[in-house]
Amino acid sequence: MTNISFMGANLVAQQLDWSMTEGWMQGDDAANAYYEPIATFEERFQAFVDLVADAGFDALDVWTAQLNWTWATPAHLEAAQRVLSKSGMTVNSYAGGFGDTPAEFKAACNVAAAIGAPILGGGTSLLTSDRKSLVDILKASGRLLAIENHPEHKSAQDVIDEIGTDGEGLIGTAVDTGWWGTNGVDAAQAIRELGQHVMYIHMKDIREAGAHETCALGEGIVPITDCLSALSEIGYTGPMAIEHEPEHSNPVQDVILSKKLLLGWLGELRNGTPFTTAGGTS
């Protein structure tokens, strides 16, 4: 069965009582402020993991705001390890931004290693400023960097160019289907073009192109089932995260529904039967 995880960043508005009125960084800052104090970290990180388990997931993605390499001490890492070990939860990835210097990127890789996340899904400016150090740090830490496409990526080729040819197999992409939709790009076609570079999937749907209002899978414009077909075509059998980050509501029930739908579509794909609900434009 495909490993499907709950993306920690789904909870970006949680510390704002599900009313994020000033954009992403308002939620990011609030989450960092909530999780950073070591006196309360273990209890609060435990509550996050419990929420994921109660939603029916046995895998998650730790968002940097929940355990940030900028403030994580050995005590934070030990506490996170205790929580994760006790829960039996698989950590599919460490998600976010990973700094601008070798020292910062190394700190991010150290956090990922400590929590057992094989993939860092996000980005770092070292991709353009110091690729040698980037690759050396990935090799030393045993991690992979999966570049998440964001607004600046207008085509699959933009991501392929950023991945380059000198990453020694350690650099690929975490396909964010929702951001492709926001940019007016067919996410399924992008997957086909990215091919062997696909390291991870952020399965996300959005209401309309040109904006980034996320929704449950199948309720928006992203051709989710065609994305699954594309992943099958390129031979991708790895894990995927469900990502849904509303600014003004609790996403948990939508994420639970999305997992149910996703498992159903994957079963139909394996059995060669028509998709019951296509989603998007597929």
Phi and psi in degrees as a GROMACS rama.xvg file:
@    title "Ramachandran Plot"
@    xaxis  label "Phi"
@    yaxis  label "Psi"
@TYPE xy
-62.5071  136.025  THR-2
-78.5218  110.244  ASN-3
-112.496  126.294  ILE-4
-115.424  161.998  SER-5
-96.9607  117.598  PHE-6
-74.0772  122.372  MET-7
-57.9015  -32.6903  GLY-8
-68.4952  -9.4206  ALA-9
-55.3957  -26.5489  ASN-10
-94.1621  24.3301  LEU-11
-55.6565  -31.2134  VAL-12
-97.6546  4.83219  ALA-13
-60.8482  -45.1465  GLN-14
-74.8849  -3.56541  GLN-15
-108.575  20.4014  LEU-16
54.5119  38.2381  ASP-17
60.4791  36.9413  TRP-18
-140.461  83.9271  SER-19
-97.5133  99.5847  MET-20
-98.5759  -8.64378  THR-21
-120.382  20.2695  GLU-22
93.159  177.143  GLY-23
-54.7277  -45.3213  TRP-24
-66.6735  -22.4711  MET-25
-62.5287  -45.2817  GLN-26
-70.1299  -39.6422  GLY-27
-60.1216  -48.0675  ASP-28
-63.1239  -41.0508  ASP-29
-65.0695  -39.6465  ALA-30
-67.6227  -42.8314  ALA-31
-58.7299  -45.0681  ASN-32
-64.1806  -33.2971  ALA-33
-72.7253  -42.5431  TYR-34
-88.1433  -24.0207  TYR-35
-63.4535  -41.8914  GLU-36
-58.3441  123.424  PRO-37
-67.2123  -28.0729  ILE-38
-62.2365  -29.5669  ALA-39
-115.474  -0.911608  THR-40
-59.8079  -49.6653  PHE-41
-61.6074  -42.7337  GLU-42
-62.537  -43.2307  GLU-43
-73.3756  -37.5765  ARG-44
-67.4872  -37.1999  PHE-45
-60.4533  -41.7631  GLN-46
-63.2906  -38.3168  ALA-47
-61.8784  -49.1328  PHE-48
-63.8804  -38.7582  VAL-49
-63.439  -40.0069  ASP-50
-59.1507  -43.9657  LEU-51
-63.7582  -44.3762  VAL-52
-64.3327  -42.2349  ALA-53
-64.5592  -25.0113  ASP-54
-80.9128  -0.550292  ALA-55
92.5518  18.7461  GLY-56
-106.417  146.218  PHE-57
-116.46  13.4876  ASP-58
-143.475  150.041  ALA-59
-147.079  169.25  LEU-60
-120.775  123.279  ASP-61
-83.4611  122.281  VAL-62
-82.749  144.37  TRP-63
-57.1121  -32.3704  THR-64
-67.5375  -18.3913  ALA-65
-89.8971  -19.8833  GLN-66
-160.161  84.3531  LEU-67
-88.617  132.481  ASN-68
-60.481  -18.7629  TRP-69
-74.3023  -24.6024  THR-70
-129.105  -5.05626  TRP-71
-66.127  122.527  ALA-72
-99.4885  168.931  THR-73
-53.2026  -34.5091  PRO-74
-66.114  -40.3012  ALA-75
-60.9791  -45.7626  HIS-76
-65.7479  -40.059  LEU-77
-64.7217  -39.9695  GLU-78
-64.5494  -44.4135  ALA-79
-61.4989  -40.3475  ALA-80
-62.9449  -40.1707  GLN-81
-61.9142  -47.0102  ARG-82
-62.2809  -47.9085  VAL-83
-67.2288  -39.4426  LEU-84
-63.9107  -43.1954  SER-85
-65.4362  -35.0571  LYS-86
-80.0389  -24.7253  SER-87
73.12  12.4644  GLY-88
-73.4034  136.224  MET-89
-85.0684  135.329  THR-90
-101.862  107.824  VAL-91
-73.7058  -36.5357  ASN-92
-159.972  164.81  SER-93
-110.448  121.874  TYR-94
-118.292  132.504  ALA-95
150.596  -151.214  GLY-96
-103.633  141.849  GLY-97
-120.675  31.1086  PHE-98
87.9557  -178.763  GLY-99
-123.74  -6.50979  ASP-100
-127.264  160.534  THR-101
-56.3406  -39.863  PRO-102
-63.3054  -40.9344  ALA-103
-67.694  -43.0207  GLU-104
-66.3407  -37.248  PHE-105
-62.4465  -40.1744  LYS-106
-62.2372  -40.539  ALA-107
-64.5525  -42.8106  ALA-108
-63.8303  -35.7353  CYS-109
-64.2012  -39.9113  ASN-110
-65.0407  -46.474  VAL-111
-57.5482  -43.4358  ALA-112
-64.0779  -40.6256  ALA-113
-63.3938  -34.894  ALA-114
-96.2134  3.31291  ILE-115
76.7856  25.4761  GLY-116
-89.9918  114.984  ALA-117
-73.2195  -22.609  PRO-118
-119.663  135.627  ILE-119
-99.6989  112.929  LEU-120
-104.58  108.532  GLY-121
164.192  -125.753  GLY-122
-163.091  166.685  GLY-123
-155.642  144.822  THR-124
-71.697  -9.21618  SER-125
-61.2394  -19.1931  LEU-126
-58.1287  -28.9392  LEU-127
-110.806  -24.2678  THR-128
-95.0435  -29.9367  SER-129
-159.997  71.4674  ASP-130
-66.2617  -33.0492  ARG-131
-61.735  -47.7525  LYS-132
-62.5494  -39.5215  SER-133
-56.7583  -51.2865  LEU-134
-65.8484  -40.7706  VAL-135
-60.9052  -41.4121  ASP-136
-68.3907  -40.9469  ILE-137
-60.1051  -44.8323  LEU-138
-62.0431  -45.6015  LYS-139
-65.4316  -33.1642  ALA-140
-94.0115  -9.95341  SER-141
70.2092  29.3798  GLY-142
-109.462  166.825  ARG-143
-118.666  145.565  LEU-144
-108.019  117.477  LEU-145
-108.56  108.194  ALA-146
-69.9755  123.587  ILE-147
-87.4527  124.644  GLU-148
-66.2677  136.84  ASN-149
-133.133  -171.792  HIS-150
-55.1808  -29.3832  PRO-151
-73.5812  -13.5923  GLU-152
-93.5759  106.289  HIS-153
-92.3301  -12.4327  LYS-154
-154.541  162.983  SER-155
-59.7211  -34.2879  ALA-156
-63.1415  -33.2333  GLN-157
-58.521  -41.5665  ASP-158
-71.0278  -42.3929  VAL-159
-59.6305  -40.8777  ILE-160
-63.1385  -38.2735  ASP-161
-71.0936  -35.9113  GLU-162
-63.0659  -41.5556  ILE-163
72.1758  -167.955  GLY-164
-121.167  6.04535  THR-165
-114.265  20.8736  ASP-166
-89.5125  -0.0560342  GLY-167
54.9428  32.6702  GLU-168
77.9239  7.03473  GLY-169
-99.797  -6.44255  LEU-170
-121.879  128.847  ILE-171
-147.399  -148.08  GLY-172
-132.68  145.231  THR-173
-100.319  104.095  ALA-174
-69.7189  118.961  VAL-175
-100.332  101.104  ASP-176
-63.2457  -31.2091  THR-177
-68.6937  -41.9398  GLY-178
-67.1147  -34.0989  TRP-179
-61.3766  -41.4635  TRP-180
-63.385  -41.8596  GLY-181
-57.8173  -38.9146  THR-182
-83.1181  6.07505  ASN-183
74.4036  20.4394  GLY-184
-101.491  136.75  VAL-185
-68.4067  110.366  ASP-186
-62.6524  -35.7286  ALA-187
-66.27  -41.7684  ALA-188
-65.9682  -37.261  GLN-189
-60.2951  -41.8937  ALA-190
-60.1261  -43.9578  ILE-191
-61.8102  -39.5066  ARG-192
-72.5925  -34.3497  GLU-193
-73.2276  -33.412  LEU-194
50.1573  -120.918  GLY-195
-64.8337  -13.0017  GLN-196
-78.0766  -12.2362  HIS-197
-72.0796  117.573  VAL-198
-106.71  -23.2782  MET-199
-161.857  162.023  TYR-200
-129.861  127.905  ILE-201
-103.163  97.3394  HIS-202
-80.953  111.435  MET-203
-140.582  142.071  LYS-204
-117.308  152.766  ASP-205
-133.805  157.132  ILE-206
-70.8323  -41.2545  ARG-207
-156.681  152.338  GLU-208
-67.2269  150.981  ALA-209
88.4994  -11.1579  GLY-210
-132.329  176.13  ALA-211
-134.441  53.6671  HIS-212
-90.7108  106.882  GLU-213
-79.6185  162.281  THR-214
-155.031  176.257  CYS-215
-62.6417  150.371  ALA-216
-59.7223  135.265  LEU-217
91.3248  -9.40237  GLY-218
-95.3479  -7.3058  GLU-219
-116.789  -151.046  GLY-220
-99.3885  -9.62004  ILE-221
-74.436  129.657  VAL-222
-76.71  75.6354  PRO-223
-58.4142  -46.5535  ILE-224
-67.5345  -33.5013  THR-225
-68.9515  -31.6233  ASP-226
-61.771  -41.5458  CYS-227
-64.4416  -40.023  LEU-228
-62.3954  -42.0533  SER-229
-63.108  -41.6441  ALA-230
-61.4899  -40.2301  LEU-231
-63.4785  -40.8656  SER-232
-62.8089  -36.9538  GLU-233
-87.591  -0.397571  ILE-234
81.7927  20.5165  GLY-235
-79.6002  123.772  TYR-236
-125.803  13.3322  THR-237
-81.7506  -172.765  GLY-238
-75.6688  167.753  PRO-239
-147.2  149.004  MET-240
-105.439  143.919  ALA-241
-92.3971  124.455  ILE-242
-122.383  125.982  GLU-243
-156.556  109.501  HIS-244
-123.956  67.2273  GLU-245
-66.7974  149.392  PRO-246
-85.984  -19.9324  GLU-247
-132.995  22.9656  HIS-248
-157.869  161.767  SER-249
-80.9938  121.265  ASN-250
-85.9552  -2.97906  PRO-251
-58.8214  -45.9177  VAL-252
-64.5168  -37.2104  GLN-253
-64.4903  -37.0984  ASP-254
-69.4231  -40.0123  VAL-255
-59.7194  -46.622  ILE-256
-61.0695  -42.6171  LEU-257
-61.2286  -39.8945  SER-258
-63.8537  -43.0298  LYS-259
-59.9128  -46.194  LYS-260
-63.5539  -43.7513  LEU-261
-61.9372  -44.0003  LEU-262
-62.729  -38.409  LEU-263
-64.0396  -45.1917  GLY-264
-64.9749  -39.6475  TRP-265
-63.3213  -38.7608  LEU-266
-63.6931  -42.3195  GLY-267
-63.6803  -39.394  GLU-268
-63.1854  -43.9316  LEU-269
-63.6722  -36.2159  ARG-270
-86.1927  -6.73526  ASN-271
72.3046  22.8969  GLY-272
-98.9232  156.108  THR-273
-62.1986  146.274  PRO-274
-67.908  133.87  PHE-275
-72.8191  -35.5909  THR-276
-134.896  116.689  THR-277
-73.232  -45.8124  ALA-278
76.3582  144.596  GLY-279
57.7646  -137.123  GLY-280
-107.056  8.7686  THR-281
